[in-house]
Amino acid sequence: GELEIYPFTSIADIFKSRGDFLKMYITYVNNFNSALSCLALKKEQNPEFAMFLREGIFHPEANNLDLLSHLITPIQRLPRYILLLSDLIKNTPSDHPDFTPLNLALEKIKSIADHVNQEKRTSENIQQIMKIQDELKGEFDNIVEPHRRLKRTEQLVWLNEKGNRTMTASEEVFADAKEGRSSTAYGSRGLTCWLFNDLVILATDRASTARLLPDSQPNFKYKLRCYSHLLLTEIRDIPDISTQKNRFEIVSEKNQSFMVSISSSEAKENFIKDFYWERSKASNLLAFTAAETQAPIQQLKEQERRNIQEKRNLEKKRSETAYHRATHKETAPLLRNDSLREGEEYEDESN
């Protein structure tokens, strides 16, 4: 047959022309950790499968490599291409015709590698959010949204659990600190805070709340304490006292007050900085929308608040309807938000 002629005069031309196909690695890279977890689980559960994998190393086509070594090869391909092109550039004179094309090819492959890594981080972030939603017990909107990203997870100490004061009582908090009162009337419990680009969620570990009832679902790890839109949430600094350091107050959209402390002054500074950075980005987006629609920002904030409330009312109505249907049929499973209602009452009594 006739010899096929490729229109490439150098390696650089190949990378520049075919480089975009390397973006297909995104799907493989995103699922790599899941594949490793699945492989480890199956090896543990199935001794025959584990033996098959060990014997496979000695197969002529395996090159004395186990399955893990073969699985990781595509992950290493992009970094190897970058090293290859970098070495070629080092050994190519600057006046050579291939010097500039090689540099352009290297920039292209680096850009693709950055894109793959960014997609991997996004995928991992979404998986984290899905895990939070699966492990959280309480009434809340869907946490997994296309635009939502988890920005920070922080372990706090909840200082005013027994006296869940409102915004109007914040002055008392400062008065306690000013006069050196240790606020011994309040409880002290671990509080997990998830800061998203548009949301703040606070939750306690259910194991520290009360023993789980036999009919409760074991995958629930946290009990919801606060679900608040970022633009409607406030953080206020609280001076230290001798018995409580690195304190601040989180005030939710429902005027719930959570007086908390954090591990160090640096952690406190970084958390508050991240909070206001994310809120400023959300506020700027709102301002941009205001400019586009020629509507006042305050009006849009009120609209945002109404939209959130309407969405929650709709979700609550759907949950109540499904709950009544399930109760009527007696055999239908209850929705997650209602199935542990008795458990919640039990926990509240046990607190």
C-alpha positions in Angstrom: 0.0 0.0 0.0 0.9 3.6 -0.3 3.0 5.0 2.6 1.1 7.5 4.8 3.0 10.7 5.2 2.4 12.6 8.5 2.8 16.5 8.2 5.2 16.6 11.1 8.8 17.8 10.8 9.8 17.6 14.5 8.7 16.1 17.9 7.5 19.6 18.8 5.0 19.6 16.0 3.6 16.3 17.2 3.0 17.6 20.8 1.5 20.9 19.5 -0.8 19.1 17.1 -1.8 16.1 19.3 -1.4 17.5 22.8 -5.1 18.3 23.4 -5.9 14.6 23.2 -4.0 14.2 26.4 -6.9 15.9 28.2 -8.6 12.5 27.9 -6.5 11.5 30.9 -8.8 13.6 33.1 -11.4 10.9 33.6 -8.7 8.3 34.3 -6.9 10.6 36.8 -10.1 11.5 38.6 -11.0 7.8 39.1 -7.5 6.6 40.0 -7.8 6.7 43.8 -11.2 5.0 43.6 -9.7 2.3 41.5 -6.9 1.7 44.0 -9.4 1.6 46.9 -11.6 -0.9 45.0 -8.5 -3.0 44.1 -7.3 -3.1 47.7 -10.8 -4.1 49.0 -11.2 -6.9 46.4 -7.8 -8.3 47.3 -8.7 -8.4 50.9 -12.1 -9.9 50.3 -11.1 -12.5 47.7 -7.9 -14.5 48.3 -8.2 -16.1 44.9 -8.1 -12.7 43.2 -5.1 -11.7 45.3 -3.3 -14.9 44.2 -4.2 -14.2 40.6 -2.6 -10.7 40.8 0.5 -12.1 42.4 0.9 -14.7 39.7 0.2 -12.1 37.0 3.5 -10.5 37.7 5.3 -13.4 36.1 3.3 -13.3 32.9 5.6 -12.6 29.9 3.7 -9.5 28.9 3.7 -8.1 32.4 7.4 -7.2 32.4 7.7 -8.3 36.0 5.3 -5.4 37.1 2.3 -5.8 39.3 -1.1 -4.4 38.4 -0.6 -1.2 40.5 2.6 -0.4 38.5 0.6 -0.7 35.3 -2.3 1.4 36.6 0.0 4.3 37.7 1.8 4.4 34.3 -0.8 6.7 32.6 -0.6 9.0 35.7 3.1 9.4 35.1 2.9 10.0 31.4 2.3 13.8 31.4 5.1 14.5 33.9 7.4 12.3 31.7 6.5 14.3 28.6 7.4 17.5 30.4 10.8 16.0 31.5 11.4 14.8 27.9 10.7 18.2 26.3 12.7 20.0 29.0 15.7 17.8 28.4 15.4 18.3 24.6 15.4 22.1 25.1 18.5 21.9 27.3 20.3 20.1 24.6 19.1 22.2 21.7 21.0 25.3 20.6 19.0 28.5 20.9 19.6 29.2 17.2 18.3 25.7 16.1 15.0 25.7 14.1 13.4 23.4 16.7 14.3 25.5 19.7 11.2 27.8 19.6 8.7 25.0 18.6 10.0 22.9 21.5 9.5 25.7 24.0 5.9 26.2 22.7 5.3 22.5 22.9 6.5 22.4 26.5 4.2 25.3 27.5 1.3 23.5 25.9 1.9 20.2 27.7 2.5 22.1 31.0 -0.9 23.9 30.5 -2.6 20.6 29.8 -1.0 19.1 32.9 -2.2 22.0 35.0 -5.7 21.6 33.5 -5.7 17.9 34.4 -4.5 18.6 38.0 -7.2 21.3 38.4 -9.9 18.9 37.2 -8.6 16.3 39.7 -8.8 18.8 42.5 -12.3 19.7 41.5 -13.3 16.1 41.4 -11.8 15.4 44.8 -13.6 18.5 46.2 -16.9 17.3 44.9 -16.3 13.8 46.4 -15.6 15.5 49.8 -18.8 17.5 49.6 -20.8 14.3 48.8 -19.2 12.6 51.8 -20.2 15.5 54.1 -23.8 15.3 52.8 -23.9 11.5 53.3 -22.6 11.8 56.9 -24.7 14.8 58.0 -28.0 14.3 59.9 -30.6 17.1 60.0 -32.8 19.2 57.8 -30.8 21.0 55.1 -30.9 21.8 51.4 -28.9 19.7 49.0 -25.2 20.4 49.7 -23.9 19.0 46.4 -24.3 21.8 43.8 -22.4 22.3 40.5 -21.1 25.7 41.6 -20.2 24.8 45.2 -16.7 24.2 46.4 -15.4 23.3 49.9 -12.8 25.8 50.9 -11.9 24.9 54.4 -12.6 22.4 57.2 -11.9 23.5 60.7 -12.2 21.9 64.1 -13.6 24.4 66.7 -14.6 24.2 70.3 -18.3 25.3 71.0 -18.2 27.4 74.1 -21.8 28.5 74.5 -23.7 25.4 73.6 -26.2 25.5 76.5 -26.9 29.2 76.1 -27.4 29.5 72.3 -27.7 33.3 72.3 -28.8 35.5 69.5 -27.2 38.5 67.8 -28.7 41.0 70.3 -26.8 39.2 73.1 -23.4 39.6 71.5 -22.6 42.5 73.8 -22.9 40.2 76.7 -20.2 38.0 75.1 -17.8 41.0 75.1 -18.9 41.9 78.6 -17.9 38.4 79.8 -14.5 38.8 78.3 -14.0 42.4 79.5 -14.8 41.5 83.1 -12.8 38.3 83.0 -15.8 35.9 83.5 -15.0 32.4 82.2 -18.6 31.7 81.1 -18.6 28.4 83.1 -22.4 28.1 82.6 -21.8 27.2 79.0 -21.0 23.8 77.6 -17.8 22.9 75.7 -17.9 20.5 72.8 -16.1 19.9 69.5 -17.7 21.6 66.5 -16.8 20.9 62.9 -17.0 23.9 60.6 -17.2 23.5 56.8 -16.6 26.7 54.9 -17.8 26.7 51.3 -17.7 29.4 48.7 -21.3 30.2 49.4 -22.2 28.4 52.6 -21.2 27.8 56.2 -22.1 24.5 58.0 -21.5 23.7 61.6 -22.0 20.2 63.1 -21.2 18.2 66.2 -20.0 14.6 66.2 -23.0 12.4 66.8 -21.0 10.0 68.9 -20.5 12.8 71.5 -24.2 13.7 71.4 -25.9 10.5 72.4 -25.7 6.8 71.8 -27.2 5.8 68.4 -30.5 4.1 68.4 -30.8 0.6 66.9 -32.8 1.9 63.9 -30.6 4.8 63.1 -28.5 4.7 60.0 -24.8 4.1 60.9 -23.4 6.3 58.1 -24.5 9.5 59.9 -21.4 10.8 61.6 -22.4 14.4 62.3 -25.5 16.2 63.6 -26.3 19.5 61.9 -26.2 22.6 64.1 -26.0 25.5 61.6 -26.7 25.8 57.9 -26.2 29.4 56.8 -25.7 31.2 53.5 -22.3 32.9 53.4 -23.6 36.4 52.6 -26.0 36.2 55.5 -23.4 35.0 58.0 -21.3 37.2 60.3 -18.0 36.6 62.2 -17.2 38.7 65.2 -13.9 38.8 67.1 -14.0 38.1 70.9 -11.2 39.1 73.2 -9.3 36.3 75.0 -9.7 35.6 78.7 -7.5 33.5 80.9 -9.5 30.3 80.5 -10.5 30.7 76.8 -8.2 31.7 74.0 -8.6 32.4 70.3 -12.3 33.1 70.5 -14.7 34.4 68.0 -18.5 34.4 67.3 -20.3 33.0 64.3 -23.7 34.4 63.8 -25.9 32.5 61.3 -28.7 33.8 59.0 -31.2 32.7 61.6 -29.5 34.9 64.3 -28.0 31.8 66.0 -24.9 32.7 67.9 -22.0 30.2 68.2 -19.2 31.4 70.4 -16.2 29.2 69.5 -12.5 28.9 70.0 -9.8 27.5 67.7 -6.4 25.9 68.1 -4.2 28.9 67.7 -4.1 32.6 67.0 -2.7 31.9 63.6 -5.5 29.4 62.8 -8.1 32.0 64.0 -6.5 34.7 61.8 -6.4 32.4 58.7 -10.0 31.2 59.2 -11.5 34.7 59.5 -9.4 35.8 56.6 -10.6 32.9 54.4 -14.2 33.6 55.5 -14.2 37.2 54.5 -12.2 36.5 51.3 -14.9 34.0 50.2 -17.7 36.3 51.3 -16.1 39.2 49.4 -16.0 37.1 46.2 -19.7 36.2 46.7 -20.5 39.8 47.3 -18.6 40.9 44.2 -20.6 38.4 42.2 -23.7 39.9 43.6 -22.5 43.4 42.8 -21.8 42.3 39.2 -25.3 40.9 39.0 -26.6 44.2 40.3 -24.7 46.1 37.6 -26.0 43.8 34.9 -29.6 44.0 36.1 -29.4 47.6 37.3 -30.9 46.6 40.6 -29.6 47.8 44.1 -27.4 45.3 45.9 -29.6 45.4 49.0 -32.6 44.4 46.8 -30.7 41.5 45.4 -29.6 40.4 48.9 -33.3 40.4 50.0 -34.1 38.5 46.8 -31.4 36.0 47.6 -32.7 35.6 51.1 -36.2 35.0 49.8 -35.0 32.5 47.2 -33.2 30.5 49.9 -36.2 30.5 52.1 -38.6 29.6 49.3 -36.3 26.7 48.3 -36.2 25.5 51.9 -39.9 25.7 52.4 -40.4 23.7 49.2 -38.0 21.0 50.4 -39.7 20.9 53.8 -43.1 20.6 52.2 -41.9 17.7 50.0 -40.4 16.0 53.0 -43.6 16.4 55.0 -45.7 15.1 52.1 -43.4 12.1 51.6 -43.4 11.5 55.4 -47.2 11.4 55.6 -47.4 9.1 52.6 -44.9 6.7 54.2 -46.7 6.8 57.5 -50.0 6.1 55.8 -48.6 3.1 53.9 -46.6 1.9 57.0 -44.3 -0.1 54.8 -42.7 2.7 52.9 -39.3 3.9 54.2 -39.2 7.4 55.7 -37.1 10.1 54.2 -33.7 10.7 55.7 -34.7 14.0 57.3 -37.7 12.4 59.1 -36.5 8.9 59.7 -34.5 9.8 62.8 -37.0 12.3 64.2 -37.6 10.1 67.3 -33.8 9.7 67.6 -33.4 13.5 67.6 -35.9 13.9 70.4 -34.0 11.2 72.3 -30.7 12.9 71.8 -32.1 16.3 72.8 -33.4 14.8 76.1 -30.1 13.1 76.7 -28.0 16.3 76.2 
